[in-house]
Amino acid sequence: MLRIENLSISFRNGLDTTQAVDHISFQLQKGAALGLVGESGSGKSVTALSIMRLLGPQAIIESGTITFNEMVLNDLDDAHMRQLLGSQIAMIFQEPMTALNPVIRCGKQVAESILRHQKISKADAMKQVIELFKTVKLPRPESIYRSYPHQISGGQKQRVMIAMAVANKPQLLIADEPTTALDVTVQKEIISLLRELREQFNMALLFISHDLGVVAEVADEVAVMYKGKIVEAGSTTTVFRNPQHPYTKGLMACRPPLRGKPHRLPTIEEFTENTPTIDEDTQKGKRSSEDNRKTDTSILEVKPVMQVDNLVKSYPIERKIFRKTEYVHAVDKVSFKVYPGETLGLVGESGCGKTTLSRAILRLIQADSGEIYFNEQSLLNLKSKGLKKLRKSLNIVFQDPYASLNPRISIGSAIMEPMQVHHLYQNNKERRKKALELLSKVGLPESSFNRYPHEFSGGQRQRIVIARALALNPRFIICDEAVSALDVSVQAKVLNLLNDLKADFGFTYIFISHDLSVVRYMSDRIMVMKDGQIVELGEADALYYNPKTEYTKQLIASIPVLDV
């Protein structure tokens, strides 16, 4: 169905060109699933966008052909290509917030695709959309049909995108990180849904992901991309059980192990740059018990750095004349304490209130009631001047990196801006030096300083947001899905970095993630949130291996496992 031959793509930036895809070839049979894996910037998304003919004017296709059902897509005119897109070829984009129109209701955006390719009435299209929303497990499908993208959570936006992509039963579905923003239970449901759609419509699937466990569950074949090239390909079972290329071995070793807590996670460079030999057990992600990082229980014996008491935040679902307004309790009487130097993990399904809780704690939104104390100082009673002064000590890494970066400001300026606002360092020369140091810490080159957000991949933008969060040397950081958009190789670097910063500077974290294996590795304690409430809280390993509630057991059972 799909055949790519000798494809090379580069990008022009002034007088310079950057090679993004370097002479790759692969094919995808009807009804089959191919997993495309590799680290951020390896060329996965560029390859997918080239199939959709969505590359920008700076992209140069230097060589190669893309053939779909015997049609050479390179040669099709725009009108013919528009007929194919949405009906025969569809794509689930990596960042739903930027792929959805912010001024059109979610349901209408999906209905628009149906009406364009199917001869049905608007009423029937609406019924189809609501059924699709039920299929992708969206809560309150009628309400979300009428909602704007900013009114629903990141995971819910991703599911709207999936519903839009499968609305016309395409022959080829390109899924670019479709489960990145989803918690493990919904991820499992989406994987099952994609399998059902494949079988029902004999649909081919090109599945792009940094999560090897998910790829192992979805794909029949796998192709590993590294620096624009396919360095290893074959059946999923063969490649994952017996990887041949050092880069593939590194990808598998970078994943946080389900047993033990190593002091540091391996990085790709240890496998690809001829550093000291790593033994076979380490390559498989196993660790000896002597290498485990123990939870420091002494932190619980001091005064908490952050205390939250009976915090409540509600949103009106719908206001109607002469009827009582209904509310959804995003945060419902939540209480907990965070101790100095602790990493407190927070997990739960999409829409359970994790992000609302984090923003209410930092006064980015106003809570309805309750108390929040930072170093025994009430945050809810602070006026704007006092709150601004305290902002240097509190910071957040947002879930959607592209939405939290100004597209018209260069990366260097974005990192320097908070330093300027809070008058840190004597001049811009010193601030520039600090910004370059932060870019280096998160694994980005100096050349990134003068570039803009759209010139980076999703994973690279996430690293930029982390660098900006560290610019003020905060004492308390909330990481809201800080590594969800990162492939496992970069994720390992960032997790090591966060642990290093915690050890060096005594940072305190609330670490929010849908990936329970990452949360268990990072956290001293874990909170489980459901329907706006904390349903379980305990020491990380104790909660992970001996969960008390059925909900926590369900979350743990949904974790995709790379069985090698």
C-alpha positions as CSV (number, residue, x, y, z in Angstrom):
1,M,0.0,0.0,0.0
2,L,2.8,2.4,1.0
3,R,6.3,2.3,-0.5
4,I,9.0,4.9,0.3
5,E,12.2,4.6,-1.8
6,N,15.5,6.4,-1.3
7,L,13.8,9.4,0.4
8,S,16.1,12.3,1.4
9,I,14.8,15.5,2.9
10,S,16.7,18.6,4.1
11,F,15.8,22.0,5.5
12,R,17.1,25.3,4.3
13,N,18.0,27.9,7.0
14,G,19.5,30.9,5.3
15,L,22.6,29.7,3.5
16,D,22.7,26.5,5.6
17,T,20.9,23.2,5.0
18,T,20.2,20.5,7.6
19,Q,19.8,16.9,6.5
20,A,16.6,15.6,8.3
21,V,16.0,12.3,6.3
22,D,18.9,10.5,4.6
23,H,18.1,7.9,1.9
24,I,15.5,5.9,3.8
25,S,13.4,3.1,2.3
26,F,10.6,1.0,3.7
27,Q,7.2,-0.4,2.7
28,L,3.9,-1.0,4.5
29,Q,1.5,-3.7,3.4
30,K,-2.3,-3.3,3.5
31,G,-3.6,-4.1,7.1
32,A,-0.1,-4.2,8.6
33,A,1.4,-2.0,11.3
34,L,4.9,-0.6,11.1
35,G,6.5,1.1,14.2
36,L,8.9,3.9,13.5
37,V,11.1,4.6,16.6
38,G,14.0,6.8,17.4
39,E,15.0,9.8,19.4
40,S,13.7,13.3,19.0
41,G,15.0,15.0,15.8
42,S,15.8,11.6,14.1
43,G,13.4,12.3,11.2
44,K,10.3,10.3,12.2
45,S,7.8,13.2,12.0
46,V,9.4,14.7,8.9
47,T,9.0,11.3,7.2
48,A,5.3,11.2,8.3
49,L,4.7,14.8,7.1
50,S,6.3,14.1,3.8
51,I,3.7,11.4,3.1
52,M,0.9,13.8,3.9
53,R,2.6,16.5,1.7
54,L,2.6,18.9,4.8
55,L,6.2,19.9,4.8
56,G,6.8,23.7,4.8
57,P,8.4,25.7,2.1
58,Q,11.9,25.4,3.7
59,A,11.8,21.7,3.2
60,I,13.7,20.2,0.2
61,I,12.9,16.7,-1.1
62,E,16.3,15.9,-2.6
63,S,15.5,12.4,-3.8
64,G,13.1,9.5,-3.5
65,T,9.5,8.6,-4.2
66,I,6.5,8.1,-2.0
67,T,4.0,5.7,-3.6
68,F,0.5,5.0,-2.2
69,N,-1.8,2.5,-3.9
70,E,0.4,2.8,-7.1
71,M,0.0,6.6,-7.0
72,V,3.2,8.6,-6.7
73,L,2.3,11.2,-4.1
74,N,5.2,13.5,-5.1
75,D,3.5,14.1,-8.5
76,L,-0.1,14.6,-7.5
77,D,-1.6,18.1,-7.7
78,D,-3.0,19.8,-4.6
79,A,-6.7,19.2,-5.5
80,H,-6.1,15.4,-5.9
81,M,-4.0,15.3,-2.7
82,R,-6.8,17.1,-0.7
83,Q,-9.2,14.3,-1.8
84,L,-6.9,11.7,-0.4
85,L,-6.2,13.4,2.9
86,G,-8.8,12.6,5.5
87,S,-10.5,10.0,3.4
88,Q,-7.8,7.5,2.4
89,I,-4.8,8.8,4.3
90,A,-5.2,10.3,7.8
91,M,-2.8,11.5,10.5
92,I,-3.0,11.8,14.3
93,F,-0.6,14.7,15.0
94,Q,1.8,14.8,17.9
95,E,0.6,18.1,19.5
96,P,-3.2,18.2,19.6
97,M,-3.4,21.8,20.9
98,T,-1.7,23.2,17.8
99,A,-3.5,20.8,15.5
100,L,-7.0,21.8,16.7
101,N,-8.5,25.2,15.8
102,P,-8.9,27.1,19.1
103,V,-12.0,29.1,17.9
104,I,-14.0,26.1,16.6
105,R,-15.8,23.7,18.9
106,C,-14.3,20.2,19.1
107,G,-17.3,18.4,17.7
108,K,-17.6,20.7,14.7
109,Q,-14.0,20.2,13.8
110,V,-14.5,16.5,13.6
111,A,-17.9,16.9,11.8
112,E,-16.2,19.2,9.2
113,S,-14.0,16.2,8.1
114,I,-17.0,13.9,7.9
115,L,-19.0,16.4,5.9
116,R,-16.2,17.1,3.5
117,H,-15.8,13.4,2.5
118,Q,-19.3,11.9,3.1
119,K,-22.6,12.9,1.6
120,I,-24.7,13.1,4.8
121,S,-26.6,15.7,6.7
122,K,-25.2,17.8,9.6
123,A,-27.5,16.1,12.0
124,D,-26.2,12.6,11.0
125,A,-22.6,14.0,11.1
126,M,-23.2,15.1,14.7
127,K,-24.5,11.7,15.6
128,Q,-21.4,10.1,14.0
129,V,-19.1,12.4,16.0
130,I,-20.7,11.6,19.3
131,E,-20.4,7.9,18.6
132,L,-16.7,8.4,17.7
133,F,-16.2,10.3,21.0
134,K,-17.8,7.3,22.9
135,T,-15.5,4.9,20.9
136,V,-12.3,6.8,22.0
137,K,-13.6,6.8,25.6
138,L,-14.2,10.6,26.0
139,P,-16.3,11.4,29.1
140,R,-19.4,13.5,28.5
141,P,-19.3,13.2,24.7
142,E,-22.2,15.6,24.1
143,S,-20.6,18.2,26.4
144,I,-17.2,17.9,24.7
145,Y,-18.8,18.1,21.3
146,R,-19.8,21.7,22.3
147,S,-16.5,22.5,24.1
148,Y,-13.6,24.5,22.7
149,P,-10.1,22.9,22.8
150,H,-8.9,25.0,25.8
151,Q,-11.8,23.7,27.9
152,I,-10.7,20.1,27.9
153,S,-7.5,18.4,29.2
154,G,-4.5,17.5,27.1
155,G,-5.4,13.8,27.0
156,Q,-8.9,14.6,26.0
157,K,-7.7,16.8,23.1
158,Q,-5.5,13.9,21.9
159,R,-8.6,11.7,21.8
160,V,-10.5,14.3,19.8
161,M,-7.7,14.2,17.3
162,I,-7.9,10.4,17.1
163,A,-11.6,10.5,16.5
164,M,-11.0,13.0,13.7
165,A,-8.4,10.8,12.1
166,V,-10.5,7.7,12.0
167,A,-13.8,9.4,11.2
168,N,-13.7,8.4,7.5
169,K,-12.2,5.0,7.9
170,P,-8.9,5.7,6.1
171,Q,-6.9,3.0,4.4
172,L,-3.6,4.4,5.9
173,L,-3.5,5.9,9.3
174,I,-0.3,7.7,10.4
175,A,-0.1,8.0,14.2
176,D,2.6,10.4,15.3
177,E,3.0,9.8,19.1
178,P,-0.8,9.2,19.5
179,T,-0.6,8.0,23.1
180,T,2.0,10.5,24.4
181,A,-0.5,12.7,26.3
182,L,-2.6,9.8,27.5
183,D,-2.5,8.0,30.9
184,V,-1.9,4.3,30.8
185,T,-5.5,3.1,31.1
186,V,-6.7,5.2,28.1
187,Q,-3.4,4.4,26.3
188,K,-4.4,0.7,26.6
189,E,-7.9,1.4,25.3
190,I,-6.5,3.4,22.4
191,I,-4.1,0.6,21.5
192,S,-7.0,-1.8,21.5
193,L,-9.1,0.6,19.4
194,L,-6.3,0.9,16.8
195,R,-6.1,-2.9,16.6
196,E,-9.9,-3.2,16.2
197,L,-9.9,-0.5,13.4
198,R,-7.0,-2.3,11.7
199,E,-8.9,-5.6,11.7
200,Q,-12.3,-4.1,10.8
201,F,-11.2,-1.9,7.9
202,N,-8.0,-3.8,6.9
203,M,-6.3,-0.4,7.6
204,A,-2.5,0.0,7.4
205,L,-0.9,1.8,10.4
206,L,2.4,3.7,10.5
207,F,2.9,4.1,14.3
208,I,5.5,6.6,15.5
209,S,6.4,6.5,19.1
210,H,9.3,6.8,21.6
211,D,7.6,4.3,23.9
212,L,9.1,0.9,23.0
213,G,6.6,-0.9,25.1
214,V,3.7,0.6,23.2
215,V,5.4,-0.1,19.8
216,A,5.8,-3.8,20.9
217,E,2.1,-4.1,21.5
218,V,1.0,-2.3,18.3
219,A,3.4,-3.0,15.5
220,D,4.2,-6.2,13.5
221,E,7.4,-4.6,12.1
222,V,9.7,-2.0,13.4
223,A,12.2,0.5,11.9
224,V,14.7,2.3,14.1
225,M,15.7,5.8,12.9
226,Y,19.0,7.5,14.0
227,K,20.2,10.8,12.6
228,G,17.9,10.6,9.6
229,K,18.7,7.0,8.7
230,I,17.1,3.7,9.3
231,V,19.8,1.8,11.2
232,E,17.8,-1.4,12.0
233,A,14.6,-2.9,10.8
234,G,12.7,-6.2,11.0
235,S,10.0,-7.9,12.9
236,T,9.2,-6.3,16.3
237,T,9.9,-9.5,18.2
238,T,13.3,-10.1,16.5
239,V,14.5,-6.5,16.8
240,F,13.5,-6.1,20.5
241,R,14.7,-9.5,21.6
242,N,18.0,-9.4,19.7
243,P,19.0,-5.8,18.8
244,Q,22.1,-5.5,16.6
245,H,22.8,-1.8,16.3
246,P,24.3,0.0,19.4
247,Y,21.6,2.7,19.1
248,T,18.8,0.1,19.4
249,K,20.5,-1.4,22.4
250,G,20.8,2.1,24.0
251,L,17.1,2.8,23.4
252,M,16.1,-0.3,25.3
253,A,18.5,0.3,28.2
254,C,17.3,3.9,28.7
255,R,13.8,2.9,29.9
256,P,13.3,3.2,33.7
257,P,13.4,-0.4,34.9
258,L,10.3,-1.9,36.6
259,R,12.4,-3.3,39.3
260,G,15.0,-1.3,41.3
261,K,16.0,2.4,41.2
262,P,19.4,2.9,39.7
263,H,21.2,6.1,40.7
264,R,21.5,7.0,37.0
265,L,19.8,5.7,33.8
266,P,22.0,4.7,30.9
267,T,22.2,7.2,28.0
268,I,22.5,6.7,24.3
269,E,26.1,8.0,24.2
270,E,27.2,5.1,26.4
271,F,26.3,2.8,23.5
272,T,27.1,4.9,20.5
273,E,30.3,6.7,21.4
274,N,32.6,3.9,22.5
275,T,32.4,4.7,26.2
276,P,33.3,1.9,28.7
277,T,31.6,-1.4,28.0
278,I,28.2,-1.9,29.7
279,D,27.4,-5.4,30.8
280,E,24.6,-7.4,29.3
281,D,22.3,-7.0,32.4
282,T,22.6,-3.2,32.2
283,Q,21.7,-3.3,28.5
284,K,18.5,-5.1,29.3
285,G,17.6,-2.5,31.9
286,K,18.3,-4.7,34.9
287,R,20.0,-3.5,38.0
288,S,21.7,-5.2,41.0
289,S,20.1,-4.5,44.4
290,E,23.3,-2.7,45.5
291,D,22.7,-0.1,42.8
292,N,19.2,0.8,44.0
293,R,18.4,4.3,45.1
294,K,16.6,4.1,48.4
295,T,13.8,6.4,49.5
296,D,15.0,8.9,52.1
297,T,12.3,8.6,54.9
298,S,14.1,11.2,57.0
299,I,12.6,14.0,54.9
300,L,9.2,13.2,56.5
301,E,10.5,14.2,59.9
302,V,10.9,18.0,59.1
303,K,8.3,20.7,58.5
304,P,6.7,20.5,55.0
305,V,7.8,23.0,52.4
306,M,4.4,22.9,50.8
307,Q,1.1,22.1,52.6
308,V,-2.3,21.9,50.8
309,D,-5.5,21.7,52.9
310,N,-9.0,21.0,51.6
311,L,-8.3,22.6,48.2
312,V,-11.4,23.0,46.0
313,K,-11.6,24.1,42.4
314,S,-14.8,23.7,40.3
315,Y,-15.9,24.7,36.8
316,P,-19.4,25.2,35.6
317,I,-20.4,22.6,33.0
318,E,-23.2,24.6,31.5
319,R,-25.2,27.6,32.5
320,K,-28.9,27.7,31.7
321,I,-31.6,30.3,32.4
322,F,-34.0,29.2,35.2
323,R,-31.9,26.1,35.9
324,K,-29.4,25.4,38.6
325,T,-25.8,25.6,37.2
326,E,-24.0,22.2,37.3
327,Y,-20.3,22.0,38.2
328,V,-17.5,19.6,37.7
329,H,-15.2,19.3,40.7
330,A,-11.8,19.3,39.1
331,V,-10.1,19.4,42.6
332,D,-12.3,18.2,45.4
333,K,-11.1,18.8,49.0
334,V,-7.5,17.7,48.3
335,S,-5.0,17.7,51.2
336,F,-1.3,16.7,51.2
337,K,2.2,17.8,52.3
338,V,5.4,18.0,50.3
339,Y,8.7,17.9,52.3
340,P,12.0,19.6,51.5
341,G,14.1,17.7,49.0
342,E,11.2,15.3,48.2
343,T,9.9,14.2,44.9
344,L,6.2,13.6,45.2
345,G,4.7,11.8,42.3
346,L,1.2,12.5,41.1
347,V,-0.6,10.0,38.8
348,G,-4.1,9.6,37.5
349,E,-6.2,9.4,34.4
350,S,-6.5,12.3,32.0
351,G,-9.1,14.8,33.3
352,C,-8.8,13.7,36.9
353,G,-7.6,17.1,38.0
354,K,-3.8,16.8,38.1
355,T,-3.0,19.9,36.0
356,T,-5.8,21.9,37.7
357,L,-4.3,21.1,41.0
358,S,-0.8,22.1,40.0
359,R,-2.0,25.4,38.6
360,A,-4.1,26.2,41.7
361,I,-1.1,25.5,43.9
362,L,1.0,28.1,42.0
363,R,-1.9,30.6,41.9
364,L,-2.0,30.4,38.1
365,I,-5.7,29.8,38.6
366,Q,-7.7,30.9,41.6
367,A,-8.9,28.1,43.9
368,D,-12.5,28.3,45.2
369,S,-11.6,27.4,48.8
370,G,-8.9,25.7,50.9
371,E,-5.4,26.7,52.1
372,I,-2.0,26.5,50.4
373,Y,1.1,27.2,52.5
374,F,4.7,27.5,51.1
375,N,7.3,27.6,53.9
376,E,4.4,28.3,56.3
377,Q,3.4,31.3,54.3
378,S,-0.2,31.4,52.9
379,L,-0.1,31.7,49.1
380,L,-3.9,32.5,48.8
381,N,-3.5,35.6,51.0
382,L,-0.6,37.1,49.0
383,K,-1.2,40.2,47.0
384,S,0.3,40.5,43.5
385,K,3.5,42.2,44.6
386,G,4.3,39.6,47.2
387,L,3.3,36.8,44.9
388,K,5.6,38.1,42.1
389,K,8.5,38.1,44.6
390,L,7.8,34.5,45.6
391,R,7.6,33.4,42.0
392,K,11.4,33.1,41.9
393,S,11.1,30.2,44.3
394,L,8.2,28.4,42.5
395,N,8.1,27.3,38.9
396,I,6.4,24.8,36.6
397,V,7.2,22.8,33.5
398,F,4.0,22.8,31.4
399,Q,2.6,19.8,29.7
400,D,2.4,21.4,26.2
401,P,5.8,22.9,25.4
402,Y,4.7,24.6,22.1
403,A,1.7,26.3,23.7
404,S,3.9,27.6,26.5
405,L,6.5,29.2,24.3
406,N,6.0,32.5,22.4
407,P,6.4,31.6,18.7
408,R,7.8,35.1,18.0
409,I,10.5,35.1,20.6
410,S,13.8,33.2,20.1
411,I,14.7,30.4,22.5
412,G,17.5,32.4,24.0
413,S,15.2,35.4,24.7
414,A,12.6,33.1,26.2
415,I,15.1,31.7,28.7
416,M,16.6,35.1,29.5
417,E,13.2,36.8,29.9
418,P,12.4,35.6,33.5
419,M,15.9,36.6,34.5
420,Q,15.3,40.1,33.2
421,V,11.8,40.3,34.9
422,H,13.3,39.4,38.3
423,H,16.6,41.4,37.8
424,L,18.8,38.3,38.1
425,Y,22.5,38.9,37.1
426,Q,24.0,42.2,36.3
427,N,23.5,42.4,32.5
428,N,22.3,40.6,29.4
429,K,25.8,39.2,28.8
430,E,25.7,37.3,32.0
431,R,22.1,36.2,31.4
432,R,23.1,35.0,27.9
433,K,25.9,33.0,29.5
434,K,23.5,31.4,32.0
435,A,21.0,30.6,29.2
436,L,23.7,28.9,27.1
437,E,24.7,26.9,30.2
438,L,21.1,25.8,30.7
439,L,20.7,24.8,27.1
440,S,23.8,22.7,27.4
441,K,22.5,21.0,30.6
442,V,19.3,19.9,28.8
443,G,21.3,18.6,25.8
444,L,20.8,21.3,23.2
445,P,23.6,23.0,21.2
446,E,24.6,26.7,21.5
447,S,23.1,27.3,18.0
448,S,19.6,26.8,19.5
449,F,19.9,30.2,21.2
450,N,18.8,32.3,18.2
451,R,16.3,29.8,16.8
452,Y,12.5,29.9,17.2
453,P,10.1,27.3,18.7
454,H,8.8,26.1,15.3
455,E,12.3,25.1,14.3
456,F,12.5,22.3,16.9
457,S,10.9,18.9,17.3
458,G,8.4,18.3,20.1
459,G,11.0,16.6,22.3
460,Q,13.5,19.4,21.8
461,R,10.8,22.0,22.8
462,Q,10.2,20.1,26.0
463,R,13.8,20.4,26.9
464,I,13.7,24.2,26.2
465,V,10.8,24.6,28.6
466,I,12.7,22.7,31.3
467,A,15.7,25.0,30.7
468,R,13.5,28.1,31.1
469,A,11.9,26.7,34.3
470,L,15.4,26.4,35.8
471,A,16.4,30.0,34.8
472,L,15.4,31.5,38.2
473,N,17.0,28.7,40.3
474,P,13.7,27.8,41.9
475,R,13.4,25.8,45.1
476,F,10.1,24.1,44.3
477,I,9.2,22.8,40.8
478,I,6.1,21.2,39.5
479,C,6.8,19.0,36.5
480,D,3.5,18.6,34.6
481,E,4.1,15.7,32.2
482,A,7.7,17.1,31.8
483,V,9.0,14.0,30.0
484,S,5.8,12.8,28.3
485,A,6.8,14.2,24.9
486,L,10.3,12.9,25.1
487,D,11.7,9.7,23.6
488,V,13.3,7.3,26.0
489,S,16.9,8.4,25.2
490,V,16.2,12.1,25.9
491,Q,13.9,11.1,28.8
492,A,16.8,9.3,30.5
493,K,19.0,12.5,30.2
494,V,16.2,14.7,31.6
495,L,15.4,12.4,34.5
496,N,19.1,12.2,35.4
497,L,19.3,16.0,35.2
498,L,16.3,16.4,37.5
499,N,17.8,14.0,40.0
500,D,21.2,15.7,39.8
501,L,19.6,19.1,40.4
502,K,17.7,17.7,43.3
503,A,21.0,16.3,44.8
504,D,23.0,19.4,44.1
505,F,20.5,22.1,45.1
506,G,17.9,20.4,47.2
507,F,15.1,21.0,44.8
508,T,11.6,19.8,45.8
509,Y,9.4,18.4,43.0
510,I,5.8,17.5,42.4
511,F,6.3,15.1,39.4
512,I,3.1,14.6,37.4
513,S,3.1,11.9,34.7
514,H,0.8,9.2,33.2
515,D,3.8,6.9,33.0
516,L,3.9,5.0,36.3
517,S,7.3,3.4,35.6
518,V,8.8,6.9,35.4
519,V,6.9,8.2,38.4
520,R,8.0,5.2,40.5
521,Y,11.6,5.7,39.5
522,M,11.6,9.4,40.3
523,S,9.4,9.6,43.4
524,D,9.9,9.2,47.1
525,R,6.1,9.0,47.5
526,I,3.2,8.7,45.1
527,M,-0.3,10.2,45.1
528,V,-3.0,8.6,43.0
529,M,-5.8,11.0,41.9
530,K,-9.2,10.1,40.6
531,D,-12.2,12.4,39.9
532,G,-10.6,15.3,41.7
533,Q,-9.7,13.4,44.9
534,I,-6.6,11.7,46.2
535,V,-7.5,8.1,46.5
536,E,-4.2,6.6,47.6
537,L,-0.9,8.0,48.9
538,G,2.2,6.1,50.0
539,E,5.9,5.3,49.6
540,A,6.7,4.8,45.9
541,D,7.7,1.1,45.9
542,A,5.1,0.1,48.5
543,L,2.3,1.7,46.5
544,Y,3.6,0.3,43.2
545,Y,4.1,-3.3,44.3
546,N,1.2,-3.5,46.9
547,P,-1.5,-1.1,45.7
548,K,-4.5,-0.8,48.1
549,T,-7.3,0.5,45.8
550,E,-8.7,-1.2,42.7
551,Y,-8.1,2.0,40.7
552,T,-4.4,1.9,41.4
553,K,-4.2,-1.8,40.6
554,Q,-5.9,-1.0,37.2
555,L,-3.4,1.8,36.5
556,I,-0.4,-0.6,37.2
557,A,-1.9,-3.4,35.1
558,S,-2.2,-1.1,32.1
559,I,1.5,-0.3,31.9
560,P,2.9,-1.5,28.5
561,V,5.7,-4.0,29.1
562,L,8.5,-4.6,26.6
563,D,8.8,-8.4,27.0
564,V,12.4,-9.2,26.0
